């Protein structure tokens, strides 16, 4: 093999293989030079973060190489269902526009047609972006408040969302029937993973797949999934931060109760007839508060946004809860948990004074934006809870991966999915649960231990029996999913459903006269 000196060689004379070798060699040399310059700048905190990131390369590489098996039959079925729904919504929208408004032609995918509809036929004042009229998502959010446009915008948004789902389902799958993603350990400033196309240009971001589409991801034959989800994990971290800063355990105590959002609802509305019984109090918290929003839902949505210094108008816009309801709720919430605003003020002071924050898990970040900018402050407030939870979940993943008791398959920000032999379930799940929690030592000897919910099944969607009258099935998926994830309470008597081949399914549909 000849030695290539890139500074002396005409690269056009090299073979493709030699050019690839030269390119790779330059990459390695530049990376080495960068490391030599930056490594001495690491301090105690950043050195630990760097070492942790290196350690995560093991499980991340394994997930990237293995990928996840795709149920081609279910995938085709969901594609058909979404296409049918698109046709139905599109026909309704065309009826509203062509017959109702009176336009002679209309294509909802055309910006020109949308502008002609809203700013021409309906006479709505144009919404501009960079000095030009627009009907992008931000503009549509504003247009939805206009009574003339509300139903039209809802139809258009529904079609846009369905189109996004369809593009996810039509993502390219590798020749072995598996879909892969490229996890980026350093993809965000908080420590949370990001994901994108695999190294072969297939797959995509598998961390933010909508619930109704996840059932296409299935366990290998003879294996089963266990999803471990750190629900309310960020809230636990907020409570821990407030305990460390002010020794105020009110919010952390609420997190450690049987139900955070019911406990918070009790604190915000003490005059309701609370009984002290968790089951009865949950039923009270689920009573309607405003239209279809319950007390508990309001506490969950508005409370979470308020934790991160969300402004009343923004929260109302994002949650769909009216402005006056949010404005009435927030003072009650902050009165119940006064440490929230003290913590937000402490972050502001720290940001202005030194320009960096250090999380519960020791992750240090400098903020280079203007420190008086409200958006920078909101980003800084969210940094510690999000960064700490990311580290805690990834520490758990790394620990279990090193124990080699199950196969790590997917990392979904606040959740990890493992795969194991279904015959070993009663042995594996207790081991996973026993070694999952990563305790974080807090002030005065208190410990932060974020609990996980365990669900098991043969695909990544939620279990659905098809009986809409059953409790918990009112938000079922598009179709029955007997192999979906179901809460694990010590046993699971289900058996995996047979998976028909795609050819058999097509033949059956043709014989039945189904498209």
Secondary structure as UniProt FT lines:
FT   TURN            6..8
FT   HELIX           11..13
FT   HELIX           16..38
FT   HELIX           39..41
FT   HELIX           44..55
FT   HELIX           57..66
FT   STRAND          68..70
FT   HELIX           72..94
FT   HELIX           95..101
FT   TURN            108..109
FT   HELIX           111..115
FT   HELIX           116..121
FT   STRAND          128..129
FT   TURN            130..131
FT   STRAND          132..133
FT   HELIX           137..143
FT   TURN            144..145
FT   TURN            147..149
FT   HELIX           150..169
FT   TURN            175..176
FT   STRAND          178..179
FT   STRAND          182..184
FT   TURN            185..186
FT   STRAND          194..196
FT   TURN            199..200
FT   HELIX           211..216
FT   STRAND          217..218
FT   TURN            221..222
FT   STRAND          223..229
FT   TURN            231..232
FT   HELIX           233..246
FT   HELIX           250..255
FT   HELIX           260..268
FT   TURN            270..271
FT   HELIX           278..285
FT   STRAND          288..290
FT   TURN            291..292
FT   STRAND          293..294
FT   HELIX           295..307
FT   TURN            308..309
FT   HELIX           312..319
FT   HELIX           323..336
FT   TURN            337..338
FT   HELIX           339..353
FT   STRAND          356..358
FT   TURN            360..361
FT   STRAND          364..366
FT   TURN            371..372
FT   HELIX           374..403
FT   STRAND          407..411
FT   STRAND          415..421
FT   HELIX           422..424
FT   HELIX           425..434
FT   TURN            435..436
FT   STRAND          440..441
FT   HELIX           443..445
FT   STRAND          447..448
FT   STRAND          453..457
FT   TURN            468..469
FT   TURN            471..472
FT   TURN            474..475
FT   TURN            482..483
FT   STRAND          485..487
FT   HELIX           502..512
//
